[in-house]
């Protein structure tokens, strides 16, 4: 996410970091590099121009000119301005009204609208404990209503039953009547998209807005379309009262121009980022965290939140208790593997760590094998409960059975057993406190230690 923009911004900062004393000529040259970085990352021209105009007086101000390290001061100024462009602070969905809260989801066909509807419903149910009804108003795209129904069935989200031949306004009336009886907190309407904006589409949306009187109108925009996503948002804004934006396919958007331009051009806040295809891959949009990612400062807060998201309190307490006892079973190991996979494997973790963007070349050259986590999980799942609790009993015949059951080989089983033994030794040392924990590192293979440095 934002790799292209991050690389170019860091290149501009490297210019400033080489300067011990800053003058106006040098400031202009550095700002030219930042302007170029923004434009090459599909940030709207008007947004780029305004950004530079706002940043320049601060960069050539007395505080920076007299600073011993102008580079650091400039990074802070750019960071603060990025946050302002992205929206200053996190914007919440408008859920404070008397239920049912009505949310109208709009967007072009192919932008991920129906999937985003299901993701949003899942987010409201799982994270905010809301009862949700999803309703498809898309009578034009073949099987669109069935698609939403399947997503609902697969993820335990209630959907309005399909009645063939009804028009969108009729369906919306039926949905509102249904929630008045069944008592859902939120009803989400997935509207029809088009391959392009047309008058008929906009007239229908305006009619639905008048009929439903939604508390939120959410635009789903494909971030991969870059500047086109911003133009589309402006067109929708001319017809309906947009209140929120969900940017989809953000995991494939290396440029990041749409995210930077959207709020500034439309005045409408980005509230969510769709970071993948899975139902739970919808993140609340935090301008300050995104600014940190763009500037290569990482996003440790989001990383910690992701890791802890589904880790129930009793599981946390169990892991803590194991560490205190110096115990590290394969069940604990399996839990860690699954949490690592949840945040996107090693590459997912590294993408949120501060300063990692500067090591991108080395990381790419290291050929991280993301499938290794899947193989290790398969090996552990091929063990009996006794073997997971007491790996010492795993001899030659057991190793062969585990390798066959997991689709791996004995050498991989041996490697995992060795890693587990090493981790167990570290846990035992940690349970004794302080120096013991460090001494436990003596048993780590030199090549592994080198990778950790």
N, C-alpha and C positions, 0 to 999 in steps of 0.2 A: 504494500500500500504506500503510495506517494514516493516510491523509490527514485523516480526521475527528478521530481521536484527537490527531494532531499539532497541528492547528489549535486544538483546545480546550485542550490542555496549554499551548501557547504563549500563549494568551489569559490563562491563569492566571498564567504566568510574567511576563507584561507587568505584572500587578498588583504582583508582588514587585519588579520592576525599577524601578518608580517610587518605591520606598521607600528612603530613605537610612538610616533607623534603624527597626528592627523591634520591635514590642511584641507581646504575646500576643494581643491583640484583632485586630491586623492579620494575625498568623499564622493565626488561626482563619478569617478571611475568605478568605485565600489558599487554605487547605486545603479550604474549602467549594467553591471553584471547581475545584480538582483532583478532589475527590470527584465533583462534577457531571460533569466531563469524562469520568471513567472510567465512570460509570454510563450516560451517554448514548452511550458507545462499546461498549455490551454487555459490559462487564467484570462478572463475577459479583459480586453484592452482598457475599458473604462475603469475596471477594478484595479488593474495594474497602475494606471496613471494616478488614480487617487491614492493608492498605497504609497507610491514613491513621493507624492506631494506631501503626505502626512509624515512620512519618515524623515525626509531630508532636513527640515528645520531642527529636529531633535538630534540628528547625527552631527550636524555642524554647530550644535549648541555648545556652550562653554563647558558643560559637564563632560562631554566626550573629548573635546579639544584639549582639556587639561588632564584627562585621565592618563594614568601610566599604562593601562591596558585598554586602548580604545576598542579592540576587537571584542572583548567581553561585554563592554557597555553597549556596543552596536547589536550584538546577539540579543541582549535583553530588550532593546528598543524594538527590534524586528519581531521578537516573540510576542511582546505586548500588542503590537499592531496586528499581527496575525490573528491573535485571539479576538481582537475587536472586529476584524473582517469576518471571522467565522461565526460571530454572534455573541461575544463577550461572556455569556454564561449558558449553562445547560437549560434548554427549554423543555418543559414537561407537557404532556398531553393534557388537554382541558377536560379533566375528569371530576371537577368539583361541583357540577350541576346535579340536579335531581335526576336519578336514573329513570329510564335508560339513557345512557350517553350514546349519541348517534354519530357515527364516524363514516364519512363518505370517502372512498378510495378511488382516485382518478389517475389517468396516465395513458400513454400510448400502448398499443398492443406490442408485446415482446419485451416490455420494460421490467417484467417480473411482478406485475400487479397482483395477480391471483395468489401467487406464492407469498408475496409480502403481506397480503391480507391474512393468510393463515399464520404467518410468523408473528404478526402483530397481535392476533387473537391468542396465540400461545404465550407470548410475552405477558399479556394482561392477565391471563389465567395463572401462569406459573409464578410470576414475580410480584404481581399486585393482587392476586387472589380474587380476581373479578370473574363473574359468570358472564360468558360471552355467547352471542348468537351471530353466526356468519350468514350473510345473504348474498347470493349471486344475482346481479341484475343484468348479466351479460347473456342476452338471448341471441346474439349474432354469431359469435365464434363457436364452431362445432364443439360440443362436449365441454364448454366452459363451465356450465353449472355443475356438471358431473365431476369436473376436476376439483372444484372447491369442496364438493361433498366428500370425495375420496380423501382429501387432505384433512377434512374434519373428522371423518371416521378413523383415520390412521392415528390421529393425535388427540382423540377424545375431546374434540371441540364441536359443539352443537351447531348444526346448519339447518336453515329453513328448508323443509321438504320442497322438492321440485314439482311444480304444476305446469304441465305443457300448455303452451299457447298464451300464457299471460304476458302482458307488456311490463316493462320496467317499473312504471309508476304503480301498476296494480300489485306487483310483487312487493314493492316497498311498503304499500299500505298493509298488505297481509303480514309482513314482518313486524311492523309496529303494533298491529293488533295482537300478534303472537307473544311479543315480549311483555305487553301489558298484562297478559294472563299468566305467563310462566315466570316473570320476574327476573329476567337477565339484567345484569348491571350495564352491559354494553352491547350494542348491535352494530356490526360493521357491514357496510354495503360495498360489494365489489362491483364497480361499474364496468361497462363495455369499453374496450380500447379500440383504436383504429391504427392502421399502419401510418397514417398521417392525420394532422389536425384538419377537420373539415367543419363546415357550418352546421350540418345535421348533428354531428357528435356534440358540438357545443350547446346547441339548442336543447338536446336531451339532458345534458348535465345541468343546465340552468333550470329546466323543468323539475328535475329530481331534487335540486337544492331547494327550490321553492316548496316542494311537497314534503320533503323530509325535515327541513330546517335543522341541518346537522350542527353539532357542537364543534366538530373538526372536519375539515376537508383536507385530506392527505394526498399530496402528489407523489407518485412513485416514478422516479427518474433513473435512467440507466447512466451511471457515472462514466461508462466506457465511451459514451457518445460525446464526452467533453463539452465543448461550447454549445453543441446542439441541445444538450440537456438544459442548459440555462435559457436558451431561446424558447424551448418547449414550455418551461416553467412560466416565462413571461406571457406566452400565448394563453395558457390556462388561467393565469391570473386576471386576464382581461375579461373573462366570462364568469368565473366563480371566485368566491372568497377563500383563496388558499390560506390555510393556517399552519400547515406542517409539510415537511418534505422527508421522504425516505429515499436515500441514495442506494441503489442496488449495484451488485457486481463490484463493490469497492475493493474486494480482494484481488481483482484483476486490473485495477486502475493504478498504473505506475505514475501517472502524471499528476492527478489530484486537482486539476484545474476546475472541474465542476464543483467540488466541495468548497474551494476558495471563492468561487464566483457567485454561487447560488444565493447566499444570504445577502451579499452586498447588492446584487442586481435586483432581486425580487423583494427584499425586505422580509422574506418569509423564512423562518428558522428551519434548519435541518434538525430533525429530532431523532432520527435513527439511521444507522448504517447497516445494510445487509452484507455480511462478510463471507457468506458461503451459501451453499444450497440447502443445508440441513435446517430443520424447523426452528432450532434454537440459535441459529447464527444471525441474530439481530441484536445490535448493540445500541444502547442509548448514546447519543452524540454529545461529547464533551469538548467544547472548543479549545479549552486549555490543554487537554490531553492530545488532541489532534495537532495543535501547534507544536507541542513538544516532539511528536513523532516526525513532523515535517522538518524540524530543525535538528533531527538526529539525537534528541535527548531521551528517546525511549518513552515507554508508558507503563511504568512498573505498577501503578495503581490499578489499571485495567487488568494487567496480568494476574495480580493477586486476587482480584475479584473473580476472574475466570476460574482460577484454580480452586477457590473456595466455594464457588457457586453451588455445586451439587454435593459437596462433602458435608454430610450430615454431622451434627454436633457429636453424636455418639461415636462416629468414625474418627473424628478429630481426637476425641478423648482416648479412643483405643490406640491410635498411633502414638499419642503422647505417653500413654502408659507403657507401650512397648519400648519406647526409647528409654524411659526411666528404668525399666527392667533390663535394658540391654538386649532386648529381644527384637528380632527382625525376621518375621516369617515371610514365606512366599506370598501369602495373602496380602500382607502389607505392601510387598514389592508390586503385586498385581494392581493394587489401588493406585500406587504412584504412576505406573505405566499408563493406566486409563486416564488419570488426570493430565498427564503429559500429552496424550493424544487429543484430549478435549480442547486444549489450547493451541492445537495445530502442530504437535510434535516439536522437535528441536528447532526447526525453522520458525515456527509460530512463537516460541519462547524468545528466541534470539531477536526477532523483529521488534520486540517490545523492550529490549534491554538498551540502556543508554550507551551511546558511542559505538554500537555494533555496526552502524552504517559505514563507519570508517574502515571496518575490517571485512567489508562485503566480499572483496576479491579473495581474501584468504579463506573465508567461509565457503565460497563457491568452489574453490579449488580443493577443499577438504572432502568434497563429495559425501555429505551427510546422508547416511542410508536411513531414510524415514521409515522404510519397511521393517527395520530392525525391531521397533516397538511391537509391531504386529507379530513378528516371529517369537519374540520373548513372551508375549501374552499367550500365544498358542502353546508354547512349551509348558508354561505354568498350568494352563487349563488341562494339559494332558497328564498332569501329576494327580495321584490320589491325595485325599486330605492328609493322610499320614505322612506322605512324602513332602507336602507343602509345610507341614508343621515341623518335620524333622528330616531335613535334606541329607543327613549323614547316612540314612539307610539306602540312599540311591546308589546302587552298585551297577555293574556292567549290564546285566539283563534288564534292569529297570531303565537305564539310560537308553537302551536300544528301543524299548517299548515306547518311551516318552518321545524319542526322536521320530519314530514311525507315526505315532499318534498326532504329532504337531506338524508333520510334513517338513521337518528339518533334518539335520544330521547330528551324530553324537558329538562332533566338535563344538557345535553351537550350544548343545546342552551342557557340555563341560565348561564352556565360557561363561554361561549364565550362572552355573553353580559356583564358579570361581568368583564372579562379581558379587554374588549373594554372600559368600563367605567373607569377602573383604568388607562389605557393608555391615555385616553382623559384628565383625571385629571393631569397626568404627563406632557402632552403636554401644557396644559394651564399654569402650573407652569413654564415650560421651556420658554414659550413665554414672561414671566415676568422677566426671567433672573436668573442667579446664584443661590442664596440661595433658591429661590422658587422651582427650579428644584429638589433640594435635599429634600425639605419639602414634595414634591409630593410623595416621596417614603413612607411616613408615612402610606399611604392607602394600601400599598401592603401587602397581607396576609403573616404572619410570615413563613409559610411553603415554599412559593415561594421565600422569601428573603433568607431562608436557602439554597435553591437550587442554588441561584445565587452566594453565597459566595464561 
